[in-house]
Amino acid sequence: MDDILDYIKFLKEKLNIQNIETAIMSESSLKKDWLRPEEDEAWRDL
C-alpha cells in the first residue's frame, strides 16, 4: 500500500514540476505581448 501512495505522490509532483516548467518557458514568449504599449493602454483603467 505504501508503494502505491508513494507512486501517486511521485506522479503529482512530476505533474507539478511540468506545469511550472511550462509556465517558465512560455513567459518569455508571452512577455513580448505583455510589454507592448497597446497592452498597457488596454489595462490602464482596470
PQR file of N, CA, C, O and H, with PARSE charges and radii, in Angstrom:
ATOM      1  N   MET A   1       0.820  -1.199   0.000 -0.4000 1.5000
ATOM      2  CA  MET A   1       0.000   0.000   0.000 -0.0000 2.0000
ATOM      3  C   MET A   1       0.867   1.267   0.000  0.5500 1.7000
ATOM      4  O   MET A   1       0.559   2.242  -0.685 -0.5500 1.4000
ATOM      5  N   ASP A   2       1.947   1.235   0.774 -0.4000 1.5000
ATOM      6  CA  ASP A   2       2.842   2.394   0.814 -0.0000 2.0000
ATOM      7  C   ASP A   2       3.449   2.681  -0.551  0.5500 1.7000
ATOM      8  O   ASP A   2       3.643   3.838  -0.924 -0.5500 1.4000
ATOM      9  H   ASP A   2       2.197   0.442   1.330  0.4000 1.0000
ATOM     10  N   ASP A   3       3.746   1.622  -1.292 -0.4000 1.5000
ATOM     11  CA  ASP A   3       4.319   1.807  -2.628 -0.0000 2.0000
ATOM     12  C   ASP A   3       3.345   2.533  -3.548  0.5500 1.7000
ATOM     13  O   ASP A   3       3.750   3.376  -4.349 -0.5500 1.4000
ATOM     14  H   ASP A   3       3.589   0.682  -0.989  0.4000 1.0000
ATOM     15  N   ILE A   4       2.082   2.212  -3.434 -0.4000 1.5000
ATOM     16  CA  ILE A   4       1.065   2.854  -4.271 -0.0000 2.0000
ATOM     17  C   ILE A   4       0.953   4.334  -3.917  0.5500 1.7000
ATOM     18  O   ILE A   4       0.900   5.187  -4.803 -0.5500 1.4000
ATOM     19  H   ILE A   4       1.753   1.527  -2.783  0.4000 1.0000
ATOM     20  N   LEU A   5       0.917   4.632  -2.633 -0.4000 1.5000
ATOM     21  CA  LEU A   5       0.834   6.030  -2.200 -0.0000 2.0000
ATOM     22  C   LEU A   5       2.077   6.817  -2.615  0.5500 1.7000
ATOM     23  O   LEU A   5       1.979   7.970  -3.033 -0.5500 1.4000
ATOM     24  H   LEU A   5       0.960   3.939  -1.914  0.4000 1.0000
ATOM     25  N   ASP A   6       3.237   6.187  -2.497 -0.4000 1.5000
ATOM     26  CA  ASP A   6       4.468   6.843  -2.941 -0.0000 2.0000
ATOM     27  C   ASP A   6       4.424   7.131  -4.431  0.5500 1.7000
ATOM     28  O   ASP A   6       4.855   8.197  -4.871 -0.5500 1.4000
ATOM     29  H   ASP A   6       3.317   5.249  -2.158  0.4000 1.0000
ATOM     30  N   TYR A   7       3.914   6.202  -5.201 -0.4000 1.5000
ATOM     31  CA  TYR A   7       3.828   6.383  -6.650 -0.0000 2.0000
ATOM     32  C   TYR A   7       2.862   7.518  -7.002  0.5500 1.7000
ATOM     33  O   TYR A   7       3.140   8.321  -7.892 -0.5500 1.4000
ATOM     34  H   TYR A   7       3.564   5.336  -4.843  0.4000 1.0000
ATOM     35  N   ILE A   8       1.748   7.580  -6.312 -0.4000 1.5000
ATOM     36  CA  ILE A   8       0.776   8.658  -6.541 -0.0000 2.0000
ATOM     37  C   ILE A   8       1.406  10.011  -6.201  0.5500 1.7000
ATOM     38  O   ILE A   8       1.244  10.978  -6.947 -0.5500 1.4000
ATOM     39  H   ILE A   8       1.522   6.927  -5.588  0.4000 1.0000
ATOM     40  N   LYS A   9       2.119  10.079  -5.086 -0.4000 1.5000
ATOM     41  CA  LYS A   9       2.807  11.320  -4.715 -0.0000 2.0000
ATOM     42  C   LYS A   9       3.837  11.704  -5.775  0.5500 1.7000
ATOM     43  O   LYS A   9       3.971  12.877  -6.124 -0.5500 1.4000
ATOM     44  H   LYS A   9       2.250   9.294  -4.481  0.4000 1.0000
ATOM     45  N   PHE A  10       4.560  10.711  -6.281 -0.4000 1.5000
ATOM     46  CA  PHE A  10       5.548  10.950  -7.325 -0.0000 2.0000
ATOM     47  C   PHE A  10       4.886  11.533  -8.568  0.5500 1.7000
ATOM     48  O   PHE A  10       5.387  12.501  -9.141 -0.5500 1.4000
ATOM     49  H   PHE A  10       4.450   9.758  -5.997  0.4000 1.0000
ATOM     50  N   LEU A  11       3.766  10.954  -8.989 -0.4000 1.5000
ATOM     51  CA  LEU A  11       3.074  11.436 -10.185 -0.0000 2.0000
ATOM     52  C   LEU A  11       2.556  12.859  -9.999  0.5500 1.7000
ATOM     53  O   LEU A  11       2.639  13.677 -10.915 -0.5500 1.4000
ATOM     54  H   LEU A  11       3.359  10.168  -8.524  0.4000 1.0000
ATOM     55  N   LYS A  12       2.025  13.151  -8.824 -0.4000 1.5000
ATOM     56  CA  LYS A  12       1.540  14.508  -8.549 -0.0000 2.0000
ATOM     57  C   LYS A  12       2.686  15.514  -8.598  0.5500 1.7000
ATOM     58  O   LYS A  12       2.542  16.595  -9.169 -0.5500 1.4000
ATOM     59  H   LYS A  12       1.957  12.486  -8.080  0.4000 1.0000
ATOM     60  N   GLU A  13       3.816  15.163  -8.006 -0.4000 1.5000
ATOM     61  CA  GLU A  13       4.969  16.059  -8.008 -0.0000 2.0000
ATOM     62  C   GLU A  13       5.514  16.247  -9.419  0.5500 1.7000
ATOM     63  O   GLU A  13       5.901  17.353  -9.796 -0.5500 1.4000
ATOM     64  H   GLU A  13       3.933  14.285  -7.542  0.4000 1.0000
ATOM     65  N   LYS A  14       5.545  15.180 -10.187 -0.4000 1.5000
ATOM     66  CA  LYS A  14       6.018  15.261 -11.572 -0.0000 2.0000
ATOM     67  C   LYS A  14       5.131  16.201 -12.384  0.5500 1.7000
ATOM     68  O   LYS A  14       5.636  17.015 -13.157 -0.5500 1.4000
ATOM     69  H   LYS A  14       5.231  14.282  -9.880  0.4000 1.0000
ATOM     70  N   LEU A  15       3.825  16.095 -12.216 -0.4000 1.5000
ATOM     71  CA  LEU A  15       2.892  16.969 -12.919 -0.0000 2.0000
ATOM     72  C   LEU A  15       3.087  18.418 -12.490  0.5500 1.7000
ATOM     73  O   LEU A  15       3.058  19.322 -13.326 -0.5500 1.4000
ATOM     74  H   LEU A  15       3.414  15.433 -11.588  0.4000 1.0000
ATOM     75  N   ASN A  16       3.281  18.641 -11.214 -0.4000 1.5000
ATOM     76  CA  ASN A  16       3.505  19.990 -10.699 -0.0000 2.0000
ATOM     77  C   ASN A  16       4.767  20.600 -11.306  0.5500 1.7000
ATOM     78  O   ASN A  16       4.758  21.764 -11.707 -0.5500 1.4000
ATOM     79  H   ASN A  16       3.304  17.907 -10.535  0.4000 1.0000
ATOM     80  N   ILE A  17       5.832  19.838 -11.376 -0.4000 1.5000
ATOM     81  CA  ILE A  17       7.087  20.319 -11.961 -0.0000 2.0000
ATOM     82  C   ILE A  17       6.897  20.633 -13.437  0.5500 1.7000
ATOM     83  O   ILE A  17       7.407  21.642 -13.924 -0.5500 1.4000
ATOM     84  H   ILE A  17       5.839  18.893 -11.051  0.4000 1.0000
ATOM     85  N   GLN A  18       6.174  19.786 -14.151 -0.4000 1.5000
ATOM     86  CA  GLN A  18       5.932  20.028 -15.573 -0.0000 2.0000
ATOM     87  C   GLN A  18       5.135  21.311 -15.783  0.5500 1.7000
ATOM     88  O   GLN A  18       5.411  22.067 -16.714 -0.5500 1.4000
ATOM     89  H   GLN A  18       5.760  18.967 -13.755  0.4000 1.0000
ATOM     90  N   ASN A  19       4.152  21.560 -14.927 -0.4000 1.5000
ATOM     91  CA  ASN A  19       3.354  22.785 -15.041 -0.0000 2.0000
ATOM     92  C   ASN A  19       4.210  24.025 -14.802  0.5500 1.7000
ATOM     93  O   ASN A  19       4.068  25.029 -15.501 -0.5500 1.4000
ATOM     94  H   ASN A  19       3.928  20.945 -14.170  0.4000 1.0000
ATOM     95  N   ILE A  20       5.094  23.950 -13.820 -0.4000 1.5000
ATOM     96  CA  ILE A  20       5.980  25.078 -13.536 -0.0000 2.0000
ATOM     97  C   ILE A  20       6.927  25.315 -14.707  0.5500 1.7000
ATOM     98  O   ILE A  20       7.151  26.458 -15.105 -0.5500 1.4000
ATOM     99  H   ILE A  20       5.210  23.135 -13.253  0.4000 1.0000
ATOM    100  N   GLU A  21       7.483  24.238 -15.261 -0.4000 1.5000
ATOM    101  CA  GLU A  21       8.394  24.371 -16.398 -0.0000 2.0000
ATOM    102  C   GLU A  21       7.685  24.993 -17.599  0.5500 1.7000
ATOM    103  O   GLU A  21       8.258  25.834 -18.291 -0.5500 1.4000
ATOM    104  H   GLU A  21       7.301  23.309 -14.938  0.4000 1.0000
ATOM    105  N   THR A  22       6.452  24.585 -17.845 -0.4000 1.5000
ATOM    106  CA  THR A  22       5.688  25.143 -18.966 -0.0000 2.0000
ATOM    107  C   THR A  22       5.459  26.637 -18.769  0.5500 1.7000
ATOM    108  O   THR A  22       5.594  27.421 -19.708 -0.5500 1.4000
ATOM    109  H   THR A  22       5.986  23.902 -17.283  0.4000 1.0000
ATOM    110  N   ALA A  23       5.117  27.024 -17.560 -0.4000 1.5000
ATOM    111  CA  ALA A  23       4.889  28.444 -17.277 -0.0000 2.0000
ATOM    112  C   ALA A  23       6.163  29.256 -17.476  0.5500 1.7000
ATOM    113  O   ALA A  23       6.124  30.350 -18.038 -0.5500 1.4000
ATOM    114  H   ALA A  23       5.008  26.388 -16.796  0.4000 1.0000
ATOM    115  N   ILE A  24       7.277  28.728 -17.021 -0.4000 1.5000
ATOM    116  CA  ILE A  24       8.549  29.443 -17.160 -0.0000 2.0000
ATOM    117  C   ILE A  24       8.942  29.560 -18.624  0.5500 1.7000
ATOM    118  O   ILE A  24       9.388  30.620 -19.064 -0.5500 1.4000
ATOM    119  H   ILE A  24       7.308  27.839 -16.565  0.4000 1.0000
ATOM    120  N   MET A  25       8.779  28.482 -19.380 -0.4000 1.5000
ATOM    121  CA  MET A  25       9.165  28.507 -20.792 -0.0000 2.0000
ATOM    122  C   MET A  25       8.274  29.431 -21.614  0.5500 1.7000
ATOM    123  O   MET A  25       8.746  30.055 -22.565 -0.5500 1.4000
ATOM    124  H   MET A  25       8.416  27.622 -19.023  0.4000 1.0000
ATOM    125  N   SER A  26       7.004  29.527 -21.265 -0.4000 1.5000
ATOM    126  CA  SER A  26       6.098  30.363 -22.052 -0.0000 2.0000
ATOM    127  C   SER A  26       6.200  31.843 -21.683  0.5500 1.7000
ATOM    128  O   SER A  26       5.754  32.703 -22.443 -0.5500 1.4000
ATOM    129  H   SER A  26       6.621  29.020 -20.493  0.4000 1.0000
ATOM    130  N   GLU A  27       6.780  32.141 -20.530 -0.4000 1.5000
ATOM    131  CA  GLU A  27       6.844  33.531 -20.078 -0.0000 2.0000
ATOM    132  C   GLU A  27       7.586  34.426 -21.065  0.5500 1.7000
ATOM    133  O   GLU A  27       7.130  35.534 -21.349 -0.5500 1.4000
ATOM    134  H   GLU A  27       7.142  31.443 -19.913  0.4000 1.0000
ATOM    135  N   SER A  28       8.711  33.971 -21.588 -0.4000 1.5000
ATOM    136  CA  SER A  28       9.477  34.824 -22.498 -0.0000 2.0000
ATOM    137  C   SER A  28       8.710  35.104 -23.785  0.5500 1.7000
ATOM    138  O   SER A  28       8.826  36.186 -24.360 -0.5500 1.4000
ATOM    139  H   SER A  28       9.080  33.071 -21.357  0.4000 1.0000
ATOM    140  N   SER A  29       7.940  34.140 -24.225 -0.4000 1.5000
ATOM    141  CA  SER A  29       7.138  34.343 -25.430 -0.0000 2.0000
ATOM    142  C   SER A  29       5.979  35.301 -25.160  0.5500 1.7000
ATOM    143  O   SER A  29       5.703  36.194 -25.961 -0.5500 1.4000
ATOM    144  H   SER A  29       7.847  33.261 -23.758  0.4000 1.0000
ATOM    145  N   LEU A  30       5.313  35.111 -24.039 -0.4000 1.5000
ATOM    146  CA  LEU A  30       4.183  35.974 -23.686 -0.0000 2.0000
ATOM    147  C   LEU A  30       4.634  37.390 -23.342  0.5500 1.7000
ATOM    148  O   LEU A  30       3.894  38.352 -23.548 -0.5500 1.4000
ATOM    149  H   LEU A  30       5.538  34.385 -23.388  0.4000 1.0000
ATOM    150  N   LYS A  31       5.837  37.508 -22.822 -0.4000 1.5000
ATOM    151  CA  LYS A  31       6.353  38.816 -22.419 -0.0000 2.0000
ATOM    152  C   LYS A  31       6.367  39.793 -23.587  0.5500 1.7000
ATOM    153  O   LYS A  31       6.191  40.997 -23.398 -0.5500 1.4000
ATOM    154  H   LYS A  31       6.437  36.727 -22.654  0.4000 1.0000
ATOM    155  N   LYS A  32       6.574  39.280 -24.786 -0.4000 1.5000
ATOM    156  CA  LYS A  32       6.598  40.151 -25.964 -0.0000 2.0000
ATOM    157  C   LYS A  32       5.271  40.891 -26.118  0.5500 1.7000
ATOM    158  O   LYS A  32       5.251  42.068 -26.477 -0.5500 1.4000
ATOM    159  H   LYS A  32       6.717  38.302 -24.940  0.4000 1.0000
ATOM    160  N   ASP A  33       4.166  40.201 -25.847 -0.4000 1.5000
ATOM    161  CA  ASP A  33       2.852  40.843 -25.923 -0.0000 2.0000
ATOM    162  C   ASP A  33       2.580  41.700 -24.695  0.5500 1.7000
ATOM    163  O   ASP A  33       1.981  42.770 -24.808 -0.5500 1.4000
ATOM    164  H   ASP A  33       4.182  39.244 -25.556  0.4000 1.0000
ATOM    165  N   TRP A  34       3.006  41.247 -23.536 -0.4000 1.5000
ATOM    166  CA  TRP A  34       2.733  41.976 -22.304 -0.0000 2.0000
ATOM    167  C   TRP A  34       3.379  43.346 -22.292  0.5500 1.7000
ATOM    168  O   TRP A  34       2.848  44.276 -21.684 -0.5500 1.4000
ATOM    169  H   TRP A  34       3.492  40.378 -23.444  0.4000 1.0000
ATOM    170  N   LEU A  35       4.516  43.487 -22.954 -0.4000 1.5000
ATOM    171  CA  LEU A  35       5.280  44.734 -22.883 -0.0000 2.0000
ATOM    172  C   LEU A  35       4.950  45.720 -23.996  0.5500 1.7000
ATOM    173  O   LEU A  35       5.636  46.730 -24.149 -0.5500 1.4000
ATOM    174  H   LEU A  35       4.947  42.732 -23.449  0.4000 1.0000
ATOM    175  N   ARG A  36       3.920  45.441 -24.764 -0.4000 1.5000
ATOM    176  CA  ARG A  36       3.529  46.347 -25.848 -0.0000 2.0000
ATOM    177  C   ARG A  36       2.723  47.520 -25.294  0.5500 1.7000
ATOM    178  O   ARG A  36       1.966  47.349 -24.339 -0.5500 1.4000
ATOM    179  H   ARG A  36       3.363  44.620 -24.639  0.4000 1.0000
ATOM    180  N   PRO A  37       2.875  48.698 -25.875 -0.5600 1.5000
ATOM    181  CA  PRO A  37       2.102  49.865 -25.425  0.2800 2.0000
ATOM    182  C   PRO A  37       0.590  49.629 -25.508  0.5500 1.7000
ATOM    183  O   PRO A  37      -0.162  50.127 -24.671 -0.5500 1.4000
ATOM    184  N   GLU A  38       0.152  48.883 -26.500 -0.4000 1.5000
ATOM    185  CA  GLU A  38      -1.283  48.597 -26.638 -0.0000 2.0000
ATOM    186  C   GLU A  38      -1.808  47.823 -25.431  0.5500 1.7000
ATOM    187  O   GLU A  38      -2.949  48.011 -25.009 -0.5500 1.4000
ATOM    188  H   GLU A  38       0.762  48.478 -27.180  0.4000 1.0000
ATOM    189  N   GLU A  39      -0.979  46.970 -24.892 -0.4000 1.5000
ATOM    190  CA  GLU A  39      -1.371  46.194 -23.716 -0.0000 2.0000
ATOM    191  C   GLU A  39      -1.512  47.110 -22.502  0.5500 1.7000
ATOM    192  O   GLU A  39      -2.455  46.974 -21.723 -0.5500 1.4000
ATOM    193  H   GLU A  39      -0.052  46.817 -25.234  0.4000 1.0000
ATOM    194  N   ASP A  40      -0.585  48.027 -22.346 -0.4000 1.5000
ATOM    195  CA  ASP A  40      -0.678  48.992 -21.247 -0.0000 2.0000
ATOM    196  C   ASP A  40      -1.952  49.821 -21.358  0.5500 1.7000
ATOM    197  O   ASP A  40      -2.629  50.071 -20.361 -0.5500 1.4000
ATOM    198  H   ASP A  40       0.181  48.137 -22.979  0.4000 1.0000
ATOM    199  N   GLU A  41      -2.268  50.237 -22.556 -0.4000 1.5000
ATOM    200  CA  GLU A  41      -3.478  51.029 -22.786 -0.0000 2.0000
ATOM    201  C   GLU A  41      -4.730  50.233 -22.427  0.5500 1.7000
ATOM    202  O   GLU A  41      -5.659  50.767 -21.821 -0.5500 1.4000
ATOM    203  H   GLU A  41      -1.718  50.034 -23.366  0.4000 1.0000
ATOM    204  N   ALA A  42      -4.752  48.981 -22.796 -0.4000 1.5000
ATOM    205  CA  ALA A  42      -5.927  48.143 -22.532 -0.0000 2.0000
ATOM    206  C   ALA A  42      -6.167  47.950 -21.035  0.5500 1.7000
ATOM    207  O   ALA A  42      -7.314  47.833 -20.605 -0.5500 1.4000
ATOM    208  H   ALA A  42      -3.998  48.547 -23.289  0.4000 1.0000
ATOM    209  N   TRP A  43      -5.110  47.915 -20.249 -0.4000 1.5000
ATOM    210  CA  TRP A  43      -5.230  47.653 -18.815 -0.0000 2.0000
ATOM    211  C   TRP A  43      -5.226  48.925 -17.967  0.5500 1.7000
ATOM    212  O   TRP A  43      -5.364  48.846 -16.747 -0.5500 1.4000
ATOM    213  H   TRP A  43      -4.178  48.009 -20.599  0.4000 1.0000
ATOM    214  N   ARG A  44      -5.075  50.051 -18.567 -0.4000 1.5000
ATOM    215  CA  ARG A  44      -4.896  51.300 -17.828 -0.0000 2.0000
ATOM    216  C   ARG A  44      -6.039  51.591 -16.863  0.5500 1.7000
ATOM    217  O   ARG A  44      -5.783  52.021 -15.738 -0.5500 1.4000
ATOM    218  H   ARG A  44      -4.962  50.115 -19.558  0.4000 1.0000
ATOM    219  N   ASP A  45      -7.271  51.377 -17.256 -0.4000 1.5000
ATOM    220  CA  ASP A  45      -8.421  51.754 -16.427 -0.0000 2.0000
ATOM    221  C   ASP A  45      -8.886  50.653 -15.473  0.5500 1.7000
ATOM    222  O   ASP A  45      -9.895  50.817 -14.787 -0.5500 1.4000
ATOM    223  H   ASP A  45      -7.478  51.028 -18.169  0.4000 1.0000
ATOM    224  N   LEU A  46      -8.182  49.567 -15.425 -0.4000 1.5000
ATOM    225  CA  LEU A  46      -8.601  48.467 -14.537 -0.0000 2.0000
ATOM    226  C   LEU A  46      -7.975  48.559 -13.178  0.5500 1.7000
ATOM    227  O   LEU A  46      -8.228  47.711 -12.323 -0.5500 1.4000
ATOM    228  H   LEU A  46      -7.363  49.434 -15.983  0.4000 1.0000
TER
END
